[in-house]
Amino acid sequence: MFASKVDTLLETIRKLTRRGAYQNVKKILEKLHAADVAYLFRYLNEGEQVKIFSIIADTEMASDILSQVDTPTSARILTRMEVEKAAEILHDMDPDDQVSILEDIPEDVREEIISQFSESDAESIEEIMQYPEDSAGRIMNTNYFALQEDVTVSEAIAEIQKRGAEATEMVFYIYVVDSRNHLVGVCSLRQLLLVPPSTTVMSVMAHEVVSVRAETDQEDVARLVEKYDFLAVPVTDDDNKLLGIVTVDDVIDVIRHEATEDIMKMVGTGDEYLNRSVFRRARMRMPWMLAAFIGEVIGIQFLHMYNVTLDRIVALAFFLPIIIAMGGNIGATSMTIVVRGLATGRIAAKQLKVVILKELSVALLLGIVYGLFLTTLAYFQFGSVNYLGFVVGMSMLISMLMAAAIGSLMPIVLHLLKVDPAVATGPFVTSTVDSLGILIYMGLATAILM
């Protein structure tokens, strides 16, 4: 939706709601796609979200909207509804969406809602919630389409037609199982349509099936989908029994969630930032700010060590900010590239040496270019100070090389130590690069100019 259209719709809906013209609001919402309504909810406050959601009478549409709204918002809306209505809306969702929302609902309310489900549905939800957080089991959809291996093509097509619209949403691939529900193969609908009706599914299926275990990390599942361009990945237990499938839409959510989580961690906060109090936000950032603070205090001590040099050559102070800033920028860039590469699997262990060398080569080239610029500037502004241009230019080069090395190496070291690089890298890289940049600059100036 374009920004202008969103603004117009929001203003219209708010005006109609204030007047109590709920039927008009209902007509507007019915003309919109569920994804567009979910998008509008981003710009509504909690009271407006609950009030407008209560207008939606169609349970199926309500389910579609909540499955596309962010999880904390969906949980808040359902928590403020009657238990029976909340259970009815959740019932129309896929099991993975149900679990995702129920996890964010207070335990007492969650138990009441689950009690409204049938025994089999409640057991399915409880089973999914037993899997580790951020695993394939947590995000899998148990509404998959599978056929016995001895079924004929005509019987398979008849089964798809029998299930109707429900089947068309599930038939990314047709999974073939034996009598014990063990996964033995996979085929596509296209393959079934190109062979005689009497052919058995076993005859056309691919026997080599790429699958994941329920305990597999969701990021690994996402990498698998990206690598093979799958629309869905089957999830099995240790005995290769088919449990469910992870579909590409869930993978997209995982990629978005993990990217957001990594970025938030790099600045010392969490992925549910908007739902936390100011005090909690400050408390989450405190340890990482302390790390940066201590690093900068060390930099102050380095400056104090060379106060005599600064007293005698005041011109040095003019170039200190730019040398520190350029080193910090290239360090942050290298850090981001490596952290993201490690997180997405694009940088493997055997490629680390190549990545580091490339980052150092880039830093060397940029350091030479900007070092020459700074040398020229120093010559025109402070030509009376001999060798000042050489000192600032060389300091720029060395500082940028050092920053690239630290920015590349620190995430790798943390990764090898089994520490999440996204959590700890940012503050340490920033403070280390600043402190060492000061030490390099002032040390070089003292050695050459004093």
C-alpha positions in Angstrom: 0.0 0.0 0.0 1.3 3.5 -0.8 2.0 5.9 2.0 -0.7 8.3 0.8 -3.3 5.6 0.6 -2.4 4.4 4.1 -2.7 7.9 5.5 -6.1 8.4 3.9 -7.5 5.1 5.1 -6.2 5.6 8.6 -7.8 9.1 8.8 -11.1 7.8 7.4 -11.2 4.8 9.7 -10.4 6.9 12.8 -13.1 9.5 11.9 -15.7 6.8 11.4 -14.8 5.0 14.6 -15.0 8.3 16.6 -18.5 8.8 15.2 -19.5 5.2 16.0 -20.1 4.5 12.3 -18.9 0.9 12.6 -20.9 -0.4 9.7 -19.0 1.9 7.4 -15.7 0.8 8.9 -16.7 -2.8 8.4 -17.5 -2.2 4.7 -14.1 -0.6 4.2 -12.3 -3.5 5.9 -14.2 -6.1 3.9 -12.9 -4.5 0.6 -9.3 -4.8 1.8 -7.0 -7.8 1.6 -6.2 -9.2 5.1 -2.5 -8.3 4.5 -3.5 -4.7 3.9 -5.6 -4.6 7.1 -2.6 -6.1 9.0 -0.4 -3.4 7.6 -2.8 -0.7 8.8 -2.7 -2.1 12.3 1.0 -1.0 12.5 -0.2 2.6 12.7 -3.0 2.1 15.2 -2.7 2.3 19.0 -3.7 -0.7 21.1 -7.2 0.7 21.9 -7.9 1.3 18.2 -6.6 -2.1 17.2 -9.0 -3.9 19.6 -12.0 -1.7 18.8 -11.5 -2.1 15.0 -10.8 -5.8 15.2 -14.0 -6.4 17.1 -15.9 -5.0 14.1 -14.7 -7.9 11.9 -17.4 -10.5 11.9 -15.9 -13.0 9.4 -13.9 -15.4 11.5 -11.8 -16.5 8.5 -10.8 -13.0 7.7 -10.0 -12.3 11.4 -7.7 -15.3 11.4 -6.0 -14.2 8.3 -5.4 -10.7 9.7 -4.0 -12.0 13.0 -1.7 -14.4 11.3 -0.1 -11.5 9.4 0.0 -9.0 12.3 3.1 -9.1 14.5 2.8 -11.8 17.2 2.7 -9.5 20.3 -0.1 -7.4 18.8 -2.1 -10.6 17.9 -1.6 -11.9 21.5 -2.8 -8.6 23.0 -5.9 -8.5 20.9 -6.9 -12.1 21.6 -6.2 -11.7 25.3 -8.8 -8.9 25.5 -11.5 -11.0 23.7 -13.9 -13.6 25.1 -12.2 -17.0 25.4 -14.7 -18.7 23.1 -14.3 -16.1 20.3 -10.5 -16.2 20.6 -10.5 -20.0 20.3 -12.7 -19.8 17.3 -10.4 -17.4 15.5 -7.3 -19.4 16.4 -8.9 -22.6 15.2 -8.9 -21.3 11.6 -5.2 -20.7 11.7 -2.4 -23.1 10.8 -0.9 -24.9 13.8 2.4 -23.1 13.6 0.6 -19.7 13.7 -1.5 -20.9 16.6 1.6 -21.8 18.6 3.4 -18.6 17.7 0.5 -16.5 19.1 -0.3 -18.7 22.1 3.3 -18.4 23.3 2.8 -14.7 23.8 -0.5 -15.0 25.7 -0.5 -15.2 29.5 -0.4 -18.8 30.7 -3.8 -18.8 32.5 -5.6 -17.3 29.4 -3.7 -19.7 27.1 -4.9 -22.7 29.0 -8.5 -21.5 28.8 -8.2 -21.0 25.1 -6.6 -24.4 24.5 -9.4 -26.0 26.6 -11.9 -24.9 23.9 -10.1 -26.9 21.2 -10.9 -30.5 20.4 -8.7 -33.1 22.2 -6.7 -33.9 19.0 -6.1 -30.2 18.2 -5.1 -29.4 21.8 -2.6 -32.4 21.7 -1.1 -31.2 18.4 -0.6 -27.7 19.9 0.9 -29.1 23.1 3.2 -31.3 21.0 4.5 -28.5 18.9 5.2 -26.3 22.0 7.4 -29.1 23.4 10.0 -28.6 20.7 13.0 -26.3 21.4 12.4 -22.6 20.7 13.5 -21.4 17.2 13.5 -25.0 16.0 11.9 -26.5 12.9 9.4 -28.3 15.1 8.1 -24.9 16.4 7.4 -23.4 13.0 6.3 -26.5 11.1 2.7 -26.9 9.8 1.2 -30.3 10.6 -1.4 -29.8 7.9 0.7 -31.4 5.2 -0.4 -33.5 2.2 0.9 -37.1 2.1 -0.1 -40.2 0.2 0.7 -43.9 0.6 3.3 -45.2 -1.8 1.0 -47.8 -3.4 -1.6 -45.2 -4.4 -2.2 -44.7 -8.1 -2.0 -41.3 -9.9 -5.8 -41.2 -10.5 -6.4 -41.9 -6.8 -3.9 -39.2 -5.8 -5.6 -36.6 -8.0 -9.0 -37.7 -6.7 -7.8 -37.1 -3.1 -6.5 -33.6 -4.0 -9.9 -32.8 -5.6 -11.7 -34.2 -2.5 -9.8 -31.9 -0.2 -10.5 -28.9 -2.4 -9.2 -25.5 -1.5 -7.5 -26.9 1.6 -5.4 -29.2 -0.5 -4.3 -26.5 -3.1 -2.8 -24.5 -0.2 -0.8 -27.5 1.0 0.3 -29.2 -2.2 3.7 -27.5 -2.6 5.0 -31.1 -2.9 3.2 -34.4 -2.5 5.0 -36.4 0.2 4.9 -40.2 -0.1 4.9 -42.3 3.0 4.8 -46.0 3.9 2.3 -47.8 6.1 4.1 -46.5 9.2 4.0 -42.9 8.0 7.8 -43.0 7.3 8.8 -40.6 4.5 10.0 -42.5 1.5 9.7 -40.0 -1.4 8.3 -36.8 -2.9 6.8 -35.7 -6.2 5.1 -32.7 -7.6 1.5 -32.3 -9.0 3.0 -31.7 -12.4 4.7 -35.1 -12.4 1.3 -36.8 -11.6 -0.4 -35.0 -14.5 2.2 -36.2 -17.0 1.9 -40.0 -16.5 -0.9 -42.5 -17.1 -3.6 -42.6 -14.4 -2.9 -46.2 -13.5 0.8 -45.4 -12.6 1.6 -45.7 -8.9 2.9 -42.7 -7.1 5.9 -44.8 -6.0 6.9 -45.1 -9.7 7.2 -41.3 -10.3 8.4 -40.1 -6.9 12.0 -39.0 -6.1 13.5 -41.3 -3.5 16.1 -38.9 -2.3 14.3 -36.4 -0.1 15.9 -33.5 1.6 14.4 -33.2 5.1 15.1 -31.8 8.5 14.7 -33.0 12.1 12.2 -31.3 14.4 15.1 -30.1 16.6 16.9 -28.4 13.6 17.5 -24.7 14.2 15.1 -22.6 12.1 18.1 -20.7 10.6 19.5 -23.9 9.2 16.1 -24.6 7.7 16.1 -21.2 6.1 19.5 -21.8 4.6 18.3 -25.1 3.2 15.3 -23.5 1.5 17.5 -20.7 0.1 20.1 -23.2 -1.2 17.6 -25.6 -3.0 14.9 -23.1 -3.8 12.3 -25.2 -2.0 8.7 -24.2 -1.4 8.5 -26.5 1.6 10.8 -28.8 3.6 9.5 -31.9 5.4 10.1 -32.3 9.1 10.8 -35.8 10.4 11.7 -37.5 13.7 14.7 -39.6 14.3 12.9 -42.6 12.7 12.1 -40.6 9.6 8.4 -40.4 10.5 6.8 -37.4 8.8 5.7 -34.8 11.4 5.0 -31.7 9.3 6.4 -29.2 6.8 8.1 -25.9 7.0 6.7 -23.7 4.2 8.5 -20.9 2.4 6.3 -18.2 4.0 7.5 -19.3 7.4 11.1 -19.3 6.2 10.6 -15.6 5.0 9.4 -14.8 8.5 12.4 -16.6 10.0 14.9 -14.6 7.8 13.2 -11.3 8.7 13.1 -12.2 12.4 16.7 -13.3 12.6 17.9 -10.3 10.7 16.0 -8.0 13.0 17.2 -9.9 16.0 20.9 -9.7 15.0 20.7 -5.9 14.3 18.9 -5.3 17.6 21.5 -7.4 19.4 24.4 -5.4 17.8 23.1 -2.3 19.5 22.4 -4.0 22.8 18.6 -4.5 22.7 16.1 -7.1 21.8 13.8 -7.9 18.9 10.7 -6.9 20.9 12.0 -3.4 21.5 8.7 -1.6 21.0 7.0 -3.7 23.6 9.4 -3.0 26.4 9.3 -0.1 28.9 11.9 2.7 28.8 13.5 1.4 32.1 13.9 -2.1 30.6 15.3 -0.7 27.4 17.9 1.3 29.3 18.7 -1.7 31.5 19.3 -3.9 28.4 21.7 -1.4 26.9 23.6 -0.8 30.2 26.2 -3.6 30.0 27.1 -2.8 26.4 27.2 0.9 27.0 29.5 0.1 30.0 31.8 -1.8 27.7 32.0 1.1 25.3 32.4 3.6 28.2 35.4 1.6 29.7 37.0 1.5 26.2 36.7 5.2 25.7 38.1 5.9 29.2 41.1 3.9 28.2 41.4 6.1 25.2 41.4 9.2 27.5 44.3 7.7 29.4 46.2 7.2 26.2 45.6 10.9 25.4 46.8 11.8 28.9 50.0 9.8 28.3 50.8 12.2 25.4 49.6 15.5 26.9 53.1 16.9 26.5 52.9 16.2 22.7 49.5 17.9 22.4 50.7 20.9 24.4 53.6 21.4 22.1 51.9 20.6 18.8 48.3 21.9 19.2 47.6 21.2 15.4 47.5 17.4 16.2 44.2 17.9 18.0 42.5 19.2 14.8 43.0 15.8 13.0 42.2 13.5 15.9 38.4 13.3 15.3 38.7 12.4 11.6 41.3 9.7 12.2 39.2 8.1 14.9 35.9 8.5 12.9 37.3 6.9 9.7 38.8 4.0 11.6 35.5 3.5 13.5 33.5 3.5 10.2 35.6 1.0 8.4 35.7 -1.2 11.5 31.9 -1.1 11.8 31.6 -2.0 8.1 33.9 -5.0 8.3 32.2 -6.1 11.5 28.7 -6.0 9.9 29.8 -7.9 6.8 31.4 -10.7 8.9 28.6 -10.9 11.5 25.9 -11.1 8.9 27.9 -13.6 6.8 28.3 -15.9 9.8 24.6 -15.5 10.7 23.4 -16.4 7.2 26.0 -19.1 6.5 27.3 -17.2 3.5 30.8 -17.1 5.2 32.0 -20.7 5.9 35.0 -21.5 8.1 37.3 -22.2 5.1 36.5 -18.7 3.7 37.5 -16.8 6.8 41.0 -16.2 5.6 39.8 -14.9 2.2 37.3 -12.6 3.9 39.9 -11.1 6.3 42.4 -10.5 3.4 39.7 -8.8 1.3 38.7 -6.5 4.2 42.4 -5.6 4.8 42.9 -5.0 1.1 39.9 -2.7 1.0 41.1 -0.9 4.1 44.6 -0.5 2.6 43.3 1.0 -0.6 40.9 3.4 1.2 43.6 4.2 3.8 46.0 5.3 1.1 43.4 7.4 -0.7 42.1 9.2 2.4 45.5 9.3 4.0 46.7 11.3 0.9 43.7 13.6 1.2 44.5 14.3 4.9 48.2 14.8 4.2 47.3 17.4 1.6 44.9 19.2 3.9 47.5 19.2 6.7 50.1 20.7 4.4 47.9 23.6 3.3 46.6 24.4 6.8 49.6 23.7 8.9 52.5 23.7 6.6 54.7 25.3 9.2 54.8 22.0 11.2 57.3 19.8 9.6 56.2 16.2 8.9 52.7 16.8 10.3 51.1 15.8 7.0 53.1 12.6 6.9 52.0 11.8 10.5 48.3 12.3 10.0 48.3 10.5 6.6 50.2 7.5 8.0 48.0 7.4 11.1 44.9 7.4 8.9 46.3 4.4 6.9 47.4 2.4 10.0 44.2 3.2 11.9 42.0 2.0 9.0 44.0 -1.2 8.6 43.8 -1.9 12.3 40.1 -1.2 12.4 39.4 -3.6 9.5 41.5 -6.3 11.1 39.6 -5.9 14.5 36.2 -5.6 12.8 36.9 -8.8 10.8 38.6 -10.9 13.5 36.6 -10.2 16.6 33.3 -11.7 15.3 35.2 -14.8 14.1 36.9 -15.2 17.4 33.6 -14.9 19.3 32.0 -17.3 16.8 34.7 -19.9 17.5 34.2 -19.4 21.2 30.5 -20.2 20.8 29.5 -16.6 21.7 26.9 -14.9 19.5 28.9 -12.3 17.6 25.8 -10.1 17.1 25.5 -9.6 20.8 29.1 -8.7 21.8 30.9 -7.4 18.8 29.6 -3.9 18.3 30.6 -2.2 21.6 34.0 -4.0 21.8 34.9 -3.1 18.2 33.9 0.5 18.6 35.8 1.1 21.9 38.8 -0.9 20.8 39.2 0.8 17.5 38.9 4.3 19.1 41.4 3.6 21.9 44.0 2.0 19.6 43.5 4.7 17.0 44.4 7.3 19.6 47.4 5.3 20.7 48.6 4.9 17.1 48.2 8.6 16.2 49.7 10.0 19.3 52.5 7.4 19.4 53.5 8.1 15.8 53.3 11.9 16.4 55.5 11.7 19.4 58.1 9.5 17.7 58.4 11.7 14.6 57.5 15.2 15.6 59.0 15.5 19.1 
